[in-house]
Amino acid sequence: MRFFILLILSFSSLLPLQAQRCPCSKNLDFTISKMEKNYAGFGDKVTENTRSSYQAHTDSMRTKAAEIQSDSACMRLCYKWVRWFKDNHISMRPYGASQMLRGTAPAFAFSEIDSQTLLFTLPSMSSDYKTLIDSTLRANAQALNSKPYLIIDCRNNSGGSDQTWASLKPYLYTQPVVTDGRQYWASEDNAEFLLQMSKKEGTDKQTKKYLRRVAYEMRKRPGAFVGTMNARRDRPAAILPYPKKVLILVNKYSASSTENFLLWAKQSKKVTIMGRQTAGVADYGNAGVSVAPCRDWELWVPIMRSNRVADGRGLDNIGITPDVVLEETEPDWIARAREWMLKK
């Protein structure tokens, strides 16, 4: 998510400084309206105890918006308003960002550190790299099924899709694993977004069917959460003997679906998490997009909420504490991970 914050700031500096095409008040009202209608976390963040703070913040931003006369300053103000919610899944991006953000793939790598230890560097959970991850694991299946130790390096992995890491599951299972349920906030915008996603090329039939079903349910029950409250239980077809121990490295930039991966993986008896507290960006997700009035930028708003929140187990702005904490000054985390596993 650090990337999107930097993107907002750099993009806003490119906007023209002359008279605006859209009054800033119009852009801010658009942002407020879309958040209030579509954000799955709005009711959790704006409560009886926080409403006065929210209203004071909103009134202050509206007063400032009336005086702003440049597009770049207006975008910065709208983003400042959004930051009140303290949710790094909310972002503002250049118009057409879904096409613009693709670039050089990060450095995925699979290697043998020694005769017993494998290292899988996993820098992103973006769905763009699911095929790459799946093929990498297939190509190294013989090593995975014969080496006792596996290190998965998820440092700086800001997330993506939970489906991206699914092919790692067989190597981690020691018992059934429970995944929290999730629900979607029902609004017309959110329903339309899910229907558009169901038409996206490459979406499998089961996912298309699910997205359409949730969208139709949204239209029947606007202003409510829809979907199941039930947790999902994954049962392994078989428990593989190798790897015997798996260590996952994380840091403060490990976020979103990477944190979902950790919650899933830590239920395995063979998995240990090492490093630093994670980012704490996991409770709200599946961001829907709305285009600003003058089509300069897009507002991406989470429309899904994990049932952890309703249970009082939210992770946002808290993160996941590793089993083994490393100092940030530790010179070589991978060497430290290897040393720890060999000693254990």
C-alpha positions in Angstrom: 0.0 0.0 0.0 3.0 2.3 0.4 3.1 2.4 -3.4 -0.4 3.8 -3.8 0.3 6.6 -1.2 3.4 7.6 -3.2 1.4 7.3 -6.4 -1.2 9.7 -5.1 1.4 12.3 -4.1 3.4 12.0 -7.3 0.3 12.0 -9.5 -1.1 15.0 -7.8 2.0 17.0 -8.5 1.4 16.4 -12.2 -2.1 17.9 -12.2 -2.4 21.4 -13.7 -2.0 24.3 -11.3 -4.3 26.6 -13.2 -8.1 26.9 -12.7 -9.9 23.7 -12.0 -12.1 21.9 -14.4 -14.2 20.7 -11.4 -14.6 22.8 -8.2 -12.8 21.2 -5.3 -16.0 21.1 -3.3 -17.5 18.9 -6.0 -14.6 16.4 -5.8 -14.8 16.3 -2.0 -18.6 15.8 -2.0 -18.1 13.0 -4.5 -15.5 11.4 -2.2 -17.7 11.7 0.9 -20.7 10.4 -0.8 -19.0 7.3 -2.2 -17.4 6.5 1.1 -20.6 6.8 3.1 -22.6 4.7 0.6 -20.0 2.0 -0.4 -17.3 1.6 2.3 -17.7 -1.7 4.2 -16.0 -0.2 7.2 -18.0 3.1 7.5 -20.3 1.9 10.2 -17.4 0.4 12.2 -15.4 3.7 12.0 -18.2 6.2 12.3 -19.9 5.3 15.6 -21.7 7.1 18.4 -18.3 7.8 20.0 -16.5 9.0 16.8 -19.3 10.8 14.9 -18.5 14.2 16.3 -14.8 13.7 15.3 -15.9 12.6 11.8 -18.2 15.5 11.4 -15.7 18.1 12.6 -13.1 16.6 10.2 -15.6 16.7 7.3 -16.7 20.3 8.0 -13.1 21.4 8.2 -12.2 19.8 4.9 -15.3 21.3 3.2 -14.3 24.8 4.4 -10.8 24.3 3.0 -12.2 22.8 -0.3 -14.1 26.0 -1.0 -10.8 28.0 -1.0 -8.7 25.6 -3.1 -8.1 26.5 -6.7 -5.7 23.9 -8.1 -6.4 20.2 -9.0 -3.3 18.9 -7.2 -4.1 20.7 -3.9 -7.7 19.4 -4.2 -6.6 15.8 -4.6 -4.3 16.1 -1.6 -7.2 17.5 0.5 -9.6 14.7 -0.6 -6.9 12.2 0.3 -6.4 13.9 3.7 -10.2 13.5 4.3 -10.0 9.8 3.4 -7.0 9.2 5.8 -9.3 9.8 8.8 -10.5 6.2 8.4 -7.0 4.8 8.9 -7.5 2.1 6.3 -4.7 1.6 3.8 -7.0 -0.4 1.5 -8.7 3.0 0.6 -6.7 4.6 -2.2 -6.9 7.3 -4.8 -5.3 6.5 -8.1 -4.9 8.1 -11.6 -7.8 7.5 -13.9 -7.3 4.1 -15.6 -5.0 2.9 -12.9 -6.1 -0.7 -13.2 -4.4 -0.7 -16.6 -1.5 1.6 -15.7 -0.1 -0.2 -12.6 1.2 -3.2 -14.4 4.9 -3.1 -14.9 8.0 -5.3 -14.3 7.3 -8.3 -12.2 9.0 -8.2 -8.7 11.8 -10.6 -8.0 10.2 -14.0 -7.4 12.8 -16.6 -6.8 13.2 -20.3 -5.8 16.5 -21.6 -4.7 18.3 -24.2 -2.6 20.3 -22.6 0.2 21.9 -25.8 1.2 21.2 -29.6 1.0 18.3 -29.3 3.4 16.9 -25.8 3.0 14.8 -24.2 0.3 14.1 -20.5 -0.1 11.0 -19.2 -1.9 11.0 -15.4 -2.3 7.4 -14.2 -2.6 7.3 -10.4 -3.0 3.6 -10.1 -4.2 0.3 -11.8 -4.0 -1.1 -9.9 -7.0 -3.4 -12.1 -9.1 -1.2 -11.2 -12.1 1.5 -13.5 -10.7 -0.7 -16.5 -9.7 0.3 -18.4 -12.9 4.0 -17.7 -12.2 3.8 -18.9 -8.6 1.9 -22.0 -9.6 4.4 -22.9 -12.3 7.4 -22.2 -10.0 6.0 -24.6 -7.4 5.3 -27.3 -10.0 8.8 -26.9 -11.4 10.3 -27.4 -7.9 7.9 -30.1 -6.7 10.7 -32.7 -6.4 12.7 -30.4 -4.1 9.7 -29.4 -2.1 8.8 -33.1 -1.5 12.3 -34.1 -0.4 13.9 -31.2 1.5 13.1 -30.8 5.2 13.2 -27.0 5.5 11.4 -24.3 3.6 11.8 -20.5 4.1 9.1 -18.3 2.5 10.2 -14.7 2.3 7.1 -12.4 2.4 8.9 -9.2 3.5 7.5 -6.1 1.7 4.7 -8.2 0.2 1.8 -5.7 0.3 -0.8 -8.3 -0.8 -3.1 -9.0 -3.7 -5.4 -12.0 -3.9 -5.9 -14.9 -1.5 -6.2 -17.2 -4.5 -2.6 -16.4 -5.5 -1.0 -18.3 -2.7 -3.5 -21.3 -2.8 -0.9 -23.6 -4.4 1.3 -23.4 -1.3 -1.4 -24.9 0.9 -0.5 -28.6 0.3 3.0 -28.0 1.6 1.8 -26.4 4.8 -1.1 -28.6 6.0 -0.9 -30.6 9.2 -4.6 -30.5 10.0 -7.9 -28.9 8.9 -7.5 -25.1 8.7 -10.3 -22.5 9.4 -10.7 -19.3 7.4 -12.9 -16.5 8.7 -16.0 -15.7 6.7 -16.5 -12.4 4.9 -19.5 -10.2 4.0 -20.1 -7.5 1.4 -21.7 -4.1 2.1 -24.8 -3.8 -0.2 -25.1 -0.7 -2.3 -26.0 -0.1 -6.0 -22.4 0.9 -6.8 -21.0 -2.2 -5.1 -23.5 -4.5 -6.9 -22.6 -3.0 -10.2 -18.9 -3.4 -9.5 -19.2 -7.1 -8.7 -21.3 -7.7 -11.9 -18.5 -6.0 -13.9 -15.9 -8.2 -12.2 -18.0 -11.3 -13.0 -17.6 -10.4 -16.7 -13.8 -9.9 -16.5 -11.8 -12.1 -18.8 -10.0 -14.9 -17.0 -12.5 -15.2 -14.1 -13.4 -18.8 -13.5 -17.0 -20.0 -13.7 -17.4 -20.6 -10.0 -16.2 -17.1 -9.1 -18.5 -15.5 -11.7 -21.5 -17.3 -10.3 -20.6 -16.3 -6.8 -20.1 -12.6 -7.7 -23.4 -12.5 -9.6 -25.2 -14.1 -6.6 -23.8 -11.6 -4.2 -24.6 -8.7 -6.5 -28.2 -9.7 -6.8 -28.5 -10.2 -3.1 -27.1 -6.6 -2.6 -29.9 -5.2 -4.7 -32.5 -6.9 -2.6 -30.9 -5.7 0.7 -29.3 -2.2 0.2 -27.6 -0.8 3.3 -26.8 -4.1 4.9 -24.1 -6.8 4.9 -24.8 -9.7 2.6 -23.1 -13.1 2.3 -22.3 -15.8 4.8 -21.1 -15.4 8.4 -19.8 -18.9 8.4 -16.1 -19.7 8.5 -14.6 -22.1 5.9 -12.8 -25.2 6.9 -10.1 -26.6 4.5 -9.4 -30.3 4.9 -6.2 -31.6 3.4 -6.5 -34.5 0.9 -3.2 -35.7 2.3 -0.5 -34.5 4.8 2.8 -34.3 3.0 5.9 -35.4 4.9 8.0 -32.7 3.4 8.8 -30.0 4.1 9.0 -30.8 7.8 9.4 -27.2 8.9 8.3 -24.0 7.2 9.4 -20.5 8.3 7.7 -17.4 6.9 9.6 -14.1 7.1 7.5 -10.9 7.4 8.0 -7.3 8.2 6.0 -4.1 8.8 5.2 -3.9 5.0 3.7 -7.4 4.8 0.0 -6.6 4.4 -3.5 -7.5 3.2 -3.7 -11.0 1.6 -0.2 -11.7 2.9 -1.7 -11.3 6.4 -4.5 -13.6 5.4 -1.9 -16.1 4.2 -0.2 -15.9 7.7 -3.5 -16.4 9.5 -4.1 -19.5 7.4 -0.5 -20.8 7.6 0.0 -20.3 11.4 -2.6 -23.0 12.1 -0.2 -25.5 10.8 2.0 -27.3 13.3 5.0 -27.1 10.9 4.8 -23.3 10.3 6.7 -20.6 12.3 6.4 -16.8 11.5 9.6 -14.8 12.0 10.3 -11.1 11.7 8.4 -8.0 12.7 4.8 -7.0 13.3 2.9 -6.9 10.1 1.2 -3.9 8.6 -2.3 -4.5 9.9 -4.3 -4.0 6.6 -6.5 -7.0 6.5 -10.0 -6.4 7.8 -11.6 -4.7 4.7 -10.9 -5.5 1.1 -12.1 -6.2 -2.4 -12.0 -2.5 -3.3 -14.6 -1.2 -5.8 -13.7 1.8 -8.0 -15.6 5.0 -8.7 -14.3 7.7 -11.1 -14.1 11.3 -9.9 -16.3 14.0 -11.5 -13.7 15.2 -14.0 -12.2 11.8 -14.6 -8.8 12.8 -13.3 -8.6 10.1 -10.7 -10.3 7.0 -9.2 -11.5 6.3 -5.7 -11.0 2.7 -4.6 -13.1 1.7 -1.6 -13.2 -1.7 0.2 -16.6 -3.3 -0.1 -16.0 -6.5 1.9 -15.5 -7.0 5.6 -13.9 -10.0 7.4 -16.1 -11.4 10.1 -13.1 -11.0 12.5 -14.3 -7.4 13.0 -17.8 -8.4 14.3 -16.1 -10.9 16.6 -13.7 -8.2 18.0 -10.6 -9.8 16.4 -9.9 -7.0 13.9 -6.3 -6.6 12.7 -6.3 -3.2 11.1 -3.6 -0.9 12.5 -2.6 -3.8 14.7 -1.1 -6.5 12.5 0.1 -10.0 13.3 2.8 -10.6 15.9 5.5 -13.1 14.6 6.3 -16.2 16.7 10.0 -15.2 16.6 10.7 -11.5 16.6 13.8 -10.2 14.8 15.4 -6.8 15.3 15.3 -4.6 12.2 19.0 -4.2 12.5 19.5 -8.0 12.1 21.9 -8.0 9.1 20.8 -11.2 7.4 17.2 -12.4 8.1 17.5 -15.5 5.8 20.7 -16.7 7.5 19.0 -16.2 10.9 15.9 -18.1 9.7 18.1 -21.0 8.5 20.1 -21.1 11.7 16.9 -21.1 13.8 15.4 -24.0 11.9 18.5 -26.1 12.1 18.7 -25.6 15.9 15.1 -26.5 16.4 
